Amino acid sequence: MGKRKKQLEEKDRQVYLEGLKKYQDRGIPVYIDNKEASEEDMGKIFEIQEDGSFYMGDYVGADSGCLREIRFDKVYNK
């Protein structure tokens, strides 16, 4: 069962990344650590670092109904 859960998680990750790519295709920039993200960089938003930090997404402008950019920055769990 553990293997099946991992496969499902990977599938969910791919669906999420495809969604981010669609936003980029529509002109919504995606940033990771204040740099515009390339396709190769996008997978790292799912990684948990050795120091316990992880990436949190911020959808800038979404609350006003006009998404301007998507940002992923490291946060630390203290």
JOWOJO-V797394 format. One record per residue. RES is the residue in one letter. SS is DSSP state (alpha for helix, beta for strand, coil for the rest). OMEGA is omega in whole degrees, -180 to 180 (none if undefined). Layout:
BEGIN
RES_SS_OMEGA ; RES_SS_OMEGA
END
This chain:
BEGIN
M_coil_180 ; G_alpha_180 ; K_alpha_180 ; R_alpha_179 ; K_alpha_180 ; K_alpha_178 ; Q_alpha_179 ; L_alpha_178 ; E_alpha_179 ; E_alpha_178 ; K_alpha_179 ; D_alpha_178 ; R_alpha_-179 ; Q_alpha_178 ; V_alpha_179 ; Y_alpha_180 ; L_alpha_177 ; E_alpha_177 ; G_alpha_178 ; L_alpha_179 ; K_alpha_177 ; K_alpha_176 ; Y_alpha_178 ; Q_alpha_179 ; D_alpha_179 ; R_coil_176 ; G_coil_177 ; I_coil_-180 ; P_beta_176 ; V_beta_-179 ; Y_beta_171 ; I_beta_-178 ; D_coil_177 ; N_coil_175 ; K_beta_178 ; E_beta_-173 ; A_coil_171 ; S_coil_178 ; E_coil_-178 ; E_coil_-178 ; D_coil_-169 ; M_alpha_-178 ; G_alpha_-177 ; K_alpha_178 ; I_alpha_179 ; F_alpha_-176 ; E_coil_171 ; I_coil_-175 ; Q_coil_180 ; E_coil_-180 ; D_coil_178 ; G_coil_179 ; S_coil_178 ; F_beta_-178 ; Y_beta_176 ; M_beta_-179 ; G_beta_176 ; D_beta_-178 ; Y_beta_-172 ; V_beta_179 ; G_coil_-177 ; A_alpha_-178 ; D_alpha_178 ; S_alpha_178 ; G_coil_-179 ; C_coil_-178 ; L_coil_-179 ; R_coil_-180 ; E_beta_176 ; I_beta_-176 ; R_beta_173 ; F_beta_180 ; D_beta_178 ; K_beta_171 ; V_beta_-177 ; Y_coil_178 ; N_coil_-179 ; K_coil_none
END
